[in-house]
């Protein structure tokens, strides 16, 4: 109460907490990236081996290129027991658990989640898991916000707001994109556009991005070519790209959960051993397509710059869908944000090559279509058009991209809504019988004994509070 009075009441305290949560999520993003680099160096011997093709780990030279058959198993033996013993909700891509905490549990998340999630995801990505770092840092940042909300005994609405602040900070610091981070927190996590919410989430996003820039510099995490719009005849082509992106985004969702279903039907062993055994299959995929190792940003950047032919781009597109879905199906921990961008870049660039070959004088280079494809596929999968537009706009810093970008994103979002009611995030919850769009009476846990485990097909395990 004394702190509240000194800070000018509840609003002053919330402003202070938003700044602290922003700093915490920014530091979490920095630490998480270094964790990924450390584990990747240990398992692969390179900071990011995805662009190297078949590689050899200098620590294990006798394995040669077959090192990718071994390291996913070793990594699974580490993060599998860690997740299933200490925080089952750290499995998977993280964002659905944050959405559930906000819309069902008054923003309450367990304090151990940031540590378990960051370590498990770093190991998973480091040993070759074809997933992203954004989902984990969203969960880590959100858990930091939840921890401060609970520690200061905030009301449920304020705690949820701090969770959104943590999510926005995580995205802003990871992508060096504070505006996209803010709208990610508002559009996907909080689903609240009030001025008060907007202001606090902006504060957290600014602080987190500033922390990230101090650590990694102000440059975008990807080096992308300038965007050009050659003629107005390209707008129908971008609309067609939006249609293709909707099909690919929905296909990604169905393959992701279909492979989890298949893994659930086949696996009969202990849950903690599933990542290690499944790592054998993941290793076979990486042996065939080593470009699928880890997040894969160098490959994405190479595609946008025109370094691959159409056949390779389509192989990478299919390979990423399979590798990411398999990583999730075996119990891996990581995000689907980056894989969506990767898949979209492959689709858009391949589409752009075809369009440029057919209409060379009336179309821009293939990289322009790759940039728009990134946003369109993510929008189709996550149903977050504002975030999708802003993330690519902030990466390029080019306003001329806005109209084609908005057109493709709107088409992709609308068509994906027609085909499927659920997104890549909400479907995970609905398959557990949880509909976050339906109002329900929250039942936050008051003691460790009140945590119950809910299991469902293709869902793994999630700790949720049992209601009386």
KEPATI-96755 format. One record per residue (C-alpha): residue number from 1; residue in one letter; x negated, y negated, z. Coordinates in steps of 0.1 Angstrom, whole numbers, plus 5000, padded with zeros to 4 digits. Layout:
BEGIN
pos, code, c1, c2, c3
NUM, A, X, Y, Z;
...
# end
This chain:
BEGIN
pos, code, c1, c2, c3
1, X, 5000, 5000, 5000;
2, X, 4971, 4976, 5008;
3, X, 4956, 4983, 4973;
4, X, 4990, 4976, 4957;
5, X, 4993, 4943, 4975;
6, X, 4958, 4933, 4966;
7, X, 4964, 4941, 4929;
8, X, 4996, 4922, 4928;
9, X, 5021, 4950, 4932;
10, X, 5029, 4981, 4912;
11, X, 5022, 4966, 4878;
12, X, 4988, 4954, 4889;
13, X, 4980, 4989, 4902;
14, X, 4991, 5005, 4869;
15, X, 4969, 4981, 4849;
16, X, 4939, 4990, 4871;
17, X, 4947, 5028, 4868;
18, X, 4951, 5025, 4830;
19, X, 4916, 5009, 4828;
20, X, 4901, 5037, 4851;
21, X, 4919, 5064, 4831;
22, X, 4906, 5049, 4798;
23, X, 4871, 5049, 4811;
24, X, 4875, 5085, 4824;
25, X, 4888, 5098, 4792;
26, X, 4861, 5080, 4772;
27, X, 4834, 5096, 4794;
28, X, 4852, 5129, 4791;
29, X, 4851, 5126, 4753;
30, X, 4813, 5118, 4754;
31, X, 4806, 5147, 4778;
32, X, 4827, 5171, 4757;
33, X, 4808, 5163, 4725;
34, X, 4775, 5169, 4742;
35, X, 4788, 5201, 4756;
36, X, 4798, 5213, 4721;
37, X, 4764, 5203, 4707;
38, X, 4746, 5222, 4735;
39, X, 4766, 5254, 4731;
40, X, 4763, 5252, 4693;
41, X, 4725, 5248, 4695;
42, X, 4724, 5278, 4718;
43, X, 4746, 5301, 4697;
44, X, 4737, 5289, 4662;
45, X, 4703, 5272, 4666;
46, X, 4716, 5242, 4647;
47, X, 4736, 5211, 4658;
48, X, 4763, 5218, 4631;
49, X, 4756, 5249, 4609;
50, X, 4789, 5246, 4589;
51, X, 4772, 5228, 4560;
52, X, 4742, 5251, 4558;
53, X, 4758, 5281, 4543;
54, X, 4744, 5313, 4556;
55, X, 4720, 5304, 4583;
56, X, 4696, 5320, 4608;
57, X, 4694, 5313, 4645;
58, X, 4657, 5306, 4653;
59, X, 4664, 5320, 4688;
60, X, 4675, 5353, 4672;
61, X, 4657, 5355, 4639;
62, X, 4659, 5393, 4636;
63, X, 4697, 5390, 4631;
64, X, 4694, 5368, 4600;
65, X, 4727, 5357, 4586;
66, X, 4745, 5384, 4606;
67, X, 4741, 5363, 4637;
68, X, 4777, 5351, 4630;
69, X, 4789, 5386, 4638;
70, X, 4774, 5385, 4673;
71, X, 4779, 5350, 4687;
72, X, 4817, 5350, 4686;
73, X, 4817, 5381, 4707;
74, X, 4792, 5367, 4732;
75, X, 4812, 5334, 4734;
76, X, 4844, 5353, 4739;
77, X, 4829, 5372, 4768;
78, X, 4822, 5338, 4784;
79, X, 4853, 5317, 4778;
80, X, 4878, 5346, 4779;
81, X, 4874, 5353, 4816;
82, X, 4870, 5316, 4824;
83, X, 4904, 5307, 4809;
84, X, 4924, 5336, 4821;
85, X, 4910, 5335, 4857;
86, X, 4912, 5298, 4864;
87, X, 4935, 5280, 4840;
88, X, 4956, 5300, 4815;
89, X, 4971, 5268, 4802;
90, X, 4936, 5259, 4788;
91, X, 4941, 5285, 4761;
92, X, 4952, 5273, 4726;
93, X, 4952, 5238, 4713;
94, X, 4962, 5219, 4744;
95, X, 4986, 5193, 4731;
96, X, 5018, 5214, 4737;
97, X, 5008, 5218, 4774;
98, X, 5005, 5180, 4777;
99, X, 5038, 5175, 4761;
100, X, 5054, 5200, 4785;
101, X, 5038, 5183, 4815;
102, X, 5052, 5149, 4804;
103, X, 5087, 5160, 4795;
104, X, 5093, 5187, 4821;
105, X, 5069, 5183, 4850;
106, X, 5069, 5146, 4856;
107, X, 5033, 5144, 4842;
108, X, 5019, 5167, 4868;
109, X, 4989, 5188, 4856;
110, X, 4965, 5209, 4876;
111, X, 4932, 5192, 4886;
112, X, 4911, 5221, 4874;
113, X, 4923, 5219, 4838;
114, X, 4898, 5192, 4826;
115, X, 4868, 5213, 4837;
116, X, 4881, 5246, 4824;
117, X, 4894, 5233, 4791;
118, X, 4863, 5213, 4783;
119, X, 4840, 5242, 4790;
120, X, 4861, 5269, 4773;
121, X, 4866, 5248, 4742;
122, X, 4830, 5238, 4740;
123, X, 4819, 5275, 4742;
124, X, 4846, 5285, 4717;
125, X, 4836, 5259, 4691;
126, X, 4799, 5264, 4698;
127, X, 4801, 5302, 4691;
128, X, 4819, 5296, 4658;
129, X, 4856, 5291, 4667;
130, X, 4871, 5272, 4637;
131, X, 4890, 5247, 4658;
132, X, 4888, 5210, 4666;
133, X, 4876, 5190, 4695;
134, X, 4906, 5165, 4696;
135, X, 4932, 5188, 4712;
136, X, 4909, 5197, 4741;
137, X, 4899, 5161, 4748;
138, X, 4936, 5151, 4747;
139, X, 4943, 5177, 4774;
140, X, 4912, 5166, 4794;
141, X, 4921, 5129, 4792;
142, X, 4957, 5136, 4800;
143, X, 4947, 5157, 4830;
144, X, 4926, 5128, 4842;
145, X, 4955, 5104, 4839;
146, X, 4977, 5129, 4858;
147, X, 4952, 5133, 4885;
148, X, 4950, 5096, 4892;
149, X, 4988, 5093, 4891;
150, X, 4992, 5120, 4917;
151, X, 4964, 5108, 4938;
152, X, 4980, 5073, 4941;
153, X, 5014, 5089, 4945;
154, X, 5029, 5072, 4915;
155, X, 5065, 5079, 4905;
156, X, 5071, 5104, 4877;
157, X, 5075, 5077, 4850;
158, X, 5043, 5061, 4859;
159, X, 5024, 5094, 4861;
160, X, 5036, 5103, 4826;
161, X, 5025, 5069, 4814;
162, X, 4990, 5075, 4827;
163, X, 4990, 5109, 4810;
164, X, 4997, 5091, 4777;
165, X, 4969, 5067, 4785;
166, X, 4945, 5096, 4789;
167, X, 4956, 5111, 4756;
168, X, 4952, 5079, 4738;
169, X, 4918, 5073, 4752;
170, X, 4906, 5108, 4742;
171, X, 4917, 5103, 4706;
172, X, 4903, 5068, 4704;
173, X, 4869, 5077, 4718;
174, X, 4866, 5109, 4697;
175, X, 4876, 5093, 4664;
176, X, 4864, 5058, 4672;
177, X, 4899, 5049, 4662;
178, X, 4916, 5030, 4691;
179, X, 4948, 5021, 4672;
180, X, 4954, 5057, 4661;
181, X, 4947, 5068, 4697;
182, X, 4974, 5045, 4710;
183, X, 5000, 5057, 4686;
184, X, 4991, 5093, 4692;
185, X, 4998, 5088, 4729;
186, X, 5031, 5069, 4722;
187, X, 5043, 5089, 4692;
188, X, 5035, 5125, 4702;
189, X, 5030, 5125, 4740;
190, X, 5051, 5098, 4756;
191, X, 5077, 5092, 4729;
192, X, 5083, 5058, 4744;
193, X, 5079, 5025, 4726;
194, X, 5086, 5000, 4755;
195, X, 5064, 4970, 4757;
196, X, 5051, 4980, 4791;
197, X, 5041, 5014, 4779;
198, X, 5025, 5000, 4748;
199, X, 5004, 4975, 4768;
200, X, 4990, 5000, 4793;
201, X, 4982, 5026, 4766;
202, X, 4965, 5000, 4745;
203, X, 4943, 4990, 4776;
204, X, 4933, 5026, 4781;
205, X, 4926, 5032, 4744;
206, X, 4904, 5001, 4742;
207, X, 4883, 5010, 4772;
208, X, 4879, 5046, 4761;
209, X, 4869, 5036, 4726;
210, X, 4844, 5011, 4740;
211, X, 4828, 5039, 4761;
212, X, 4826, 5061, 4730;
213, X, 4810, 5033, 4710;
214, X, 4784, 5027, 4737;
215, X, 4774, 5064, 4735;
216, X, 4777, 5071, 4697;
217, X, 4778, 5037, 4680;
218, X, 4805, 5017, 4663;
219, X, 4804, 5036, 4630;
220, X, 4832, 5060, 4620;
221, X, 4824, 5097, 4627;
222, X, 4828, 5104, 4590;
223, X, 4811, 5085, 4561;
224, X, 4838, 5082, 4535;
225, X, 4838, 5067, 4500;
226, X, 4856, 5034, 4492;
227, X, 4892, 5039, 4481;
228, X, 4904, 5027, 4447;
229, X, 4938, 5025, 4431;
230, X, 4933, 5024, 4393;
231, X, 4969, 5020, 4382;
232, X, 5005, 5021, 4393;
233, X, 5009, 5054, 4375;
234, X, 4991, 5070, 4404;
235, X, 5020, 5065, 4428;
236, X, 5040, 5095, 4414;
237, X, 5008, 5115, 4417;
238, X, 5005, 5106, 4454;
239, X, 5041, 5116, 4459;
240, X, 5034, 5150, 4443;
241, X, 5004, 5153, 4466;
242, X, 5028, 5146, 4495;
243, X, 5050, 5175, 4483;
244, X, 5020, 5198, 4481;
245, X, 5008, 5187, 4516;
246, X, 5042, 5195, 4530;
247, X, 5040, 5230, 4516;
248, X, 5005, 5235, 4529;
249, X, 5013, 5220, 4563;
250, X, 5043, 5243, 4569;
251, X, 5023, 5273, 4556;
252, X, 4996, 5265, 4582;
253, X, 5021, 5265, 4610;
254, X, 5036, 5298, 4599;
255, X, 5002, 5315, 4594;
256, X, 4990, 5302, 4627;
257, X, 5019, 5317, 4647;
258, X, 5023, 5347, 4624;
259, X, 4987, 5358, 4632;
260, X, 4993, 5353, 4669;
261, X, 5024, 5375, 4666;
262, X, 5003, 5402, 4649;
263, X, 4976, 5399, 4676;
264, X, 5001, 5402, 4704;
265, X, 5016, 5434, 4688;
266, X, 4982, 5450, 4683;
267, X, 4963, 5441, 4715;
268, X, 4969, 5463, 4745;
269, X, 4938, 5456, 4765;
270, X, 4931, 5431, 4793;
271, X, 4938, 5395, 4783;
272, X, 4903, 5382, 4793;
273, X, 4887, 5407, 4769;
274, X, 4908, 5397, 4739;
275, X, 4886, 5368, 4727;
276, X, 4855, 5390, 4727;
277, X, 4871, 5418, 4707;
278, X, 4888, 5395, 4684;
279, X, 4854, 5377, 4679;
280, X, 4844, 5407, 4657;
281, X, 4871, 5397, 4631;
282, X, 4862, 5361, 4634;
283, X, 4825, 5370, 4627;
284, X, 4835, 5388, 4595;
285, X, 4854, 5356, 4583;
286, X, 4823, 5335, 4591;
287, X, 4800, 5360, 4573;
288, X, 4822, 5355, 4542;
289, X, 4826, 5318, 4546;
290, X, 4800, 5303, 4570;
291, X, 4814, 5268, 4562;
292, X, 4843, 5277, 4586;
293, X, 4819, 5277, 4616;
294, X, 4831, 5252, 4642;
295, X, 4848, 5219, 4635;
296, X, 4834, 5216, 4600;
297, X, 4832, 5178, 4596;
298, X, 4801, 5180, 4573;
299, X, 4820, 5202, 4549;
300, X, 4850, 5178, 4550;
301, X, 4828, 5149, 4542;
302, X, 4811, 5168, 4514;
303, X, 4844, 5176, 4498;
304, X, 4855, 5139, 4499;
305, X, 4822, 5129, 4483;
306, X, 4828, 5154, 4454;
307, X, 4801, 5180, 4463;
308, X, 4823, 5211, 4457;
309, X, 4842, 5225, 4427;
310, X, 4879, 5233, 4427;
311, X, 4874, 5270, 4434;
312, X, 4852, 5263, 4465;
313, X, 4877, 5237, 4477;
314, X, 4906, 5261, 4475;
315, X, 4886, 5289, 4491;
316, X, 4878, 5265, 4520;
317, X, 4914, 5255, 4523;
318, X, 4926, 5291, 4527;
319, X, 4895, 5300, 4548;
320, X, 4902, 5272, 4573;
321, X, 4939, 5283, 4577;
322, X, 4928, 5319, 4583;
323, X, 4898, 5311, 4605;
324, X, 4917, 5286, 4627;
325, X, 4947, 5309, 4630;
326, X, 4925, 5338, 4639;
327, X, 4906, 5318, 4665;
328, X, 4939, 5309, 4682;
329, X, 4953, 5344, 4678;
330, X, 4924, 5360, 4697;
331, X, 4928, 5336, 4726;
332, X, 4904, 5308, 4716;
333, X, 4906, 5273, 4729;
334, X, 4905, 5242, 4707;
335, X, 4925, 5218, 4687;
336, X, 4944, 5219, 4654;
337, X, 4941, 5182, 4646;
338, X, 4907, 5185, 4629;
339, X, 4916, 5217, 4610;
340, X, 4947, 5199, 4597;
341, X, 4925, 5170, 4584;
342, X, 4900, 5196, 4569;
343, X, 4928, 5214, 4551;
344, X, 4943, 5182, 4538;
345, X, 4909, 5170, 4525;
346, X, 4904, 5203, 4506;
347, X, 4939, 5201, 4492;
348, X, 4938, 5164, 4483;
349, X, 4903, 5166, 4466;
350, X, 4913, 5197, 4446;
351, X, 4945, 5179, 4435;
352, X, 4925, 5148, 4427;
353, X, 4901, 5167, 4405;
354, X, 4930, 5181, 4385;
355, X, 4947, 5147, 4382;
356, X, 4915, 5130, 4371;
357, X, 4908, 5157, 4345;
358, X, 4944, 5152, 4331;
359, X, 4944, 5114, 4333;
360, X, 4908, 5103, 4335;
361, X, 4915, 5067, 4326;
362, X, 4945, 5062, 4349;
363, X, 4934, 5078, 4381;
364, X, 4908, 5072, 4408;
365, X, 4881, 5097, 4418;
366, X, 4891, 5129, 4436;
367, X, 4878, 5116, 4469;
368, X, 4907, 5090, 4471;
369, X, 4932, 5119, 4469;
370, X, 4912, 5138, 4495;
371, X, 4915, 5109, 4520;
372, X, 4953, 5107, 4515;
373, X, 4956, 5145, 4517;
374, X, 4940, 5145, 4551;
375, X, 4968, 5123, 4565;
376, X, 4996, 5140, 4546;
377, X, 4988, 5176, 4558;
378, X, 4985, 5164, 4594;
379, X, 5017, 5145, 4591;
380, X, 5035, 5176, 4577;
381, X, 5022, 5198, 4605;
382, X, 5025, 5175, 4635;
383, X, 5054, 5153, 4623;
384, X, 5034, 5122, 4634;
385, X, 5034, 5099, 4604;
386, X, 5023, 5067, 4621;
387, X, 4993, 5084, 4637;
388, X, 4985, 5101, 4604;
389, X, 4985, 5068, 4585;
390, X, 4965, 5049, 4611;
391, X, 4938, 5075, 4615;
392, X, 4928, 5075, 4579;
393, X, 4932, 5037, 4576;
394, X, 4909, 5032, 4606;
395, X, 4884, 5057, 4591;
396, X, 4882, 5038, 4558;
397, X, 4889, 5003, 4570;
398, X, 4904, 4997, 4535;
399, X, 4938, 4981, 4533;
400, X, 4943, 4990, 4497;
401, X, 4948, 5026, 4508;
402, X, 4980, 5018, 4527;
403, X, 5007, 5021, 4500;
404, X, 4996, 5054, 4485;
405, X, 4989, 5067, 4521;
406, X, 5023, 5058, 4534;
407, X, 5040, 5072, 4503;
408, X, 5023, 5106, 4506;
409, X, 5027, 5108, 4544;
410, X, 5064, 5099, 4543;
411, X, 5071, 5125, 4515;
412, X, 5051, 5152, 4534;
413, X, 5068, 5144, 4567;
414, X, 5103, 5143, 4553;
415, X, 5099, 5176, 4534;
416, X, 5084, 5194, 4563;
417, X, 5114, 5183, 4585;
418, X, 5137, 5198, 4559;
419, X, 5119, 5231, 4559;
420, X, 5112, 5234, 4597;
421, X, 5127, 5218, 4627;
422, X, 5096, 5223, 4648;
423, X, 5061, 5210, 4645;
424, X, 5028, 5228, 4650;
425, X, 5030, 5215, 4686;
426, X, 5066, 5220, 4696;
427, X, 5070, 5254, 4680;
428, X, 5045, 5268, 4706;
429, X, 5069, 5257, 4733;
430, X, 5101, 5266, 4716;
431, X, 5088, 5302, 4712;
432, X, 5086, 5303, 4750;
433, X, 5122, 5292, 4753;
434, X, 5112, 5256, 4761;
435, X, 5129, 5227, 4742;
436, X, 5113, 5194, 4753;
437, X, 5139, 5175, 4734;
438, X, 5166, 5188, 4757;
439, X, 5169, 5170, 4790;
440, X, 5163, 5192, 4820;
441, X, 5158, 5187, 4857;
442, X, 5121, 5186, 4865;
443, X, 5107, 5210, 4890;
444, X, 5071, 5200, 4899;
445, X, 5051, 5225, 4919;
446, X, 5045, 5217, 4955;
447, X, 5022, 5246, 4964;
448, X, 5001, 5271, 4945;
449, X, 5026, 5298, 4953;
450, X, 5052, 5281, 4932;
451, X, 5033, 5285, 4899;
452, X, 5049, 5312, 4877;
453, X, 5035, 5327, 4845;
454, X, 5056, 5325, 4814;
455, X, 5046, 5348, 4785;
456, X, 5061, 5350, 4751;
457, X, 5053, 5363, 4717;
458, X, 5024, 5346, 4702;
459, X, 5022, 5322, 4731;
460, X, 4996, 5336, 4756;
461, X, 5002, 5324, 4791;
462, X, 5012, 5291, 4805;
463, X, 5015, 5280, 4841;
464, X, 5048, 5261, 4846;
465, X, 5066, 5251, 4877;
466, X, 5095, 5273, 4887;
467, X, 5127, 5254, 4896;
468, X, 5149, 5263, 4925;
# end
